[in-house]
Amino acid sequence: MNKKIMLGNEAIARGAYEAGVKVSSAYPGTPSTEVSENIVKYDEIYAEWAPNEKVATEVAIGASMAGVRSMTMMKMVGLNVAADPLFTAGYIGVNGGMVLVVADDPGIYSSQNEQDTRMIGRAAMVPVIEPSDSEEARVFTKYAYEVSEKYDTPVILRTTTRLAHSQGVVNLEDRVEVDDKVYERNIAKNVMMPGNAIKRHLDVEKRLNQLTEDACTMPINKVEYNDTKIGFITSGIPYQYVKEVLPEASVLKLGMVHPIPKKLIKEFASKVDRLVIFEELEPVIEEQVRAMGIECDGKNIFTIQGEYSANMLREKILGEKVDVKAAAEAPARPPILCPGCPHRATYSVLKKLKIHAAGDIGCYTLGAVNPLGVVDTTVCMGSSISTLHGMEKAKGKDYIKNWVAVIGDSTFLHTGVNSLMNMVYNKATGTVIILDNSTTGMTGHQDNPATGKTLSGEEANVILLDELCKAMGVKNVVVADPFDLKNFEEVVKAEVAKDEVSVIIAKSPCALLKSYVPKGKCIAIPEKCKKCGMCLASGCPAITKNEDGTISIDQTLCNGCGLCMSNCKFDAIELKKKGE
C-alpha cells in the first residue's frame, strides 16, 4: 500500500477520488479551499468554481439526482449561503451519493464569526461525520458516500482549520468506479411542494431514528476502554489532544457527531467513574448527553470560544500550571495589505476625501485598520452594497454623500449582484466601488467568472463587470485605475455627488498574481526628503522610517506600484524601471 503525507484537505480530495466521485463544485473559502484545488488534479472528476456556495450545492444536488456521486466544499459561513438548498435536499435525499465538506474555524483565524456546523446539520436533519486526522479524512470521506446512499441523505463532512491544514500519513488506495444510478422520474420525492414535503418529512424522521440506532455499531464510532476512572466523549482534532495528554483514559471517539449513538453513550457512561465531554465550540454533544439524564463535565470547565489544546486539558483536568510565557513574548504581526496592493491606492483616495466605506469580505477588509481606516462596516459576503442602501433609506441621500460601498470582484459576483439590483430597483443614489484585482485574492488567487479561467485553468467566457452593471440599469459606470490618484480622486468626487446609483470599477491587478509584471522598484532619495511622512500614510510595509526622519524602501518587498512616489510632493522617491 502506497503512503503519502497529506494535508487534511488533500486527503479529503483523495477520498473523493477513491470513492468514485464524478462531479465537484465549490466556492473558495478558507480553510476549505485546498480540497477543490486538489480534487481538480484527478481527471476522473469534473471540478469547478461556482459563483457562490448556494450554486455549488445545487450543482452537486443536480449531479446526485442524475445518478453520480457528487461533492461540494465550503467554509462554515458558506454553509449559510447554501442552507436554502441543503435543508430541502435533506428532505429529497439522493440518487448518487452527495457529500458537503464544511470547514469550521474555531479561533476565528479567517472568518467573521465562530459558528458550529454540527448545529446546522441537526437543524437540516442530515448526518454529520467528523474525522480527526488526514487518514481519517480520506477514509471518512469514502464512508460518507456509503452512508449517503444507504440512508438516502446528503452527508456533511465537518472539518476544522487545524485538520484542514495539518499533515499526516495517508494510505493511498485505488479508485472504485461506482456505477451510475439510474434516474427515475419521481415527483413525490424530487419536487418539494408542500404536499410532497410534508410526507418526506416523515421519511426524514424515520431515517434519523435509524441512523441513531445504527450509529452504535458504525466503525467510525469507537470505544477505547482503558482506565475507567475517567472517560472522554470527543471527536475530531480534540481527540488527538486527549490521546496526547491522557493516553490511559477511556475514550468514546465519535466519527458521526450527528445523530449521536445514544445507546453506545449510555453504555460507555455507565462504565466510567467520571464522564467528560471534550468538544470545541458549542455543547452539541454535551446537551444531548445531559438530556439523556447522564451526569458529565463539559462547558462548565471548558470554554465555548476558540480552539482547544493539549494545554487546556493539562490545566483543567490534571491541574497543571501551563507556562505560556514564550508564546506571549512573540512579536505582534498585525495584518496588512501587501506591498503594491491596488486597494491601498483606493483607500488612500477615500481617506483623503474623508469618505467612509461600507465594507465586505476580502483582503480589502483590512481597510478598516490604521493607517488607512476607511472601512466602517463588514457583515458578510455581498453585504456592503445592501448596508449602504439601508443607510440611505434610513437617513436619506444626503447622509451617504460621504459614504461608498466597497466590494471585490469575486465577492460582487458571489452575492453583490442582487444587492446592486436592489439599489437600482428601489431608486437608491449610493456609489459602489468594485475593487477588481482580477482574482479571488484572500483565499489564495482562485479564478472566478470575471477572470476568464476555470478551476482547471481552461479559457472561459469572461463576465464583464461594467457591462453587467449597465445591464442592470446602472447608468453611471466608470472604470478607473486607482493608482492614477489624481484621476481616481476626480472620479470618486463626481460619482458620489450624483443623485442616482453609480459604480466605480477600480481596476488594477493583484501584485501577487503570477501574471503581474512590476514596473520596477521605488527608490528613496534621502537628500530630497522633507520628512513630511506622506509616503508613510498609506501604510505600505515596504517603507520604513529611519532614525533621522527620512525613509527607506525595502527592495525585496517593493512591487513598484508607485503609490508612495505619487504621494511625495518633493520628488524624493523615483521609480527604477525593470532592467535599468
Number of C-alpha atoms within 10 A of each C-alpha: 6 7 11 13 15 22 24 32 31 26 31 31 27 29 27 31 26 20 25 23 28 24 23 30 27 31 27 29 23 22 26 29 22 23 26 26 19 16 27 20 15 14 11 15 18 17 25 23 25 24 21 23 28 23 20 25 32 18 21 27 29 18 22 26 24 17 19 25 31 30 30 30 30 31 28 28 24 21 22 15 19 20 18 14 16 26 17 18 22 21 27 25 26 28 25 30 32 35 29 27 27 26 30 30 29 22 16 15 14 16 19 13 16 20 17 21 26 26 15 19 24 16 10 18 25 27 27 27 29 28 28 23 25 26 26 23 32 28 22 23 29 21 17 27 25 16 19 23 18 11 20 21 27 33 30 30 26 26 29 28 23 21 24 29 18 15 19 18 15 23 18 16 16 12 15 11 13 14 11 15 15 12 13 10 9 8 10 14 16 18 13 17 11 9 10 16 18 12 14 21 16 11 16 21 13 13 18 19 13 13 21 20 17 14 23 19 13 14 12 19 19 15 17 14 15 14 15 19 13 19 26 28 26 24 26 26 22 22 22 17 20 23 14 12 17 20 13 17 18 24 29 21 20 28 24 28 24 24 24 24 20 16 15 19 18 14 10 21 23 13 15 20 11 15 23 21 24 24 25 25 23 18 19 18 22 22 15 14 20 12 10 12 9 15 14 19 15 20 18 8 14 19 16 17 13 14 20 20 15 16 17 20 21 17 12 12 15 12 10 12 11 10 9 9 8 7 8 9 8 8 7 7 6 6 9 18 18 20 21 25 22 25 27 24 26 26 24 25 23 24 20 11 13 12 19 22 28 26 30 26 22 20 18 24 23 19 24 19 14 12 15 21 17 25 25 14 18 19 14 18 24 27 24 27 30 19 19 27 28 14 16 19 16 10 10 14 17 13 12 22 20 17 24 28 25 33 29 30 27 30 24 25 22 22 18 23 17 16 19 28 17 16 23 21 12 11 13 21 25 30 31 25 24 23 25 27 22 21 21 23 19 16 17 15 15 20 22 28 21 20 21 16 17 18 19 16 10 8 11 13 11 12 14 12 21 17 12 13 19 14 11 15 15 20 14 16 20 15 17 18 18 25 24 14 18 11 12 21 18 11 16 23 16 11 23 23 16 15 15 18 21 28 26 25 23 25 21 19 20 22 20 17 14 8 9 12 13 16 15 18 21 25 20 21 14 16 8 12 18 15 15 13 15 15 22 18 15 23 20 22 16 18 21 16 14 11 7 8 14 19 22 17 19 16 14 8 15 22 22 24 21 23 23 25 20 19 18 19 14 12 14 20 24 17 15 13 12 11 6 5
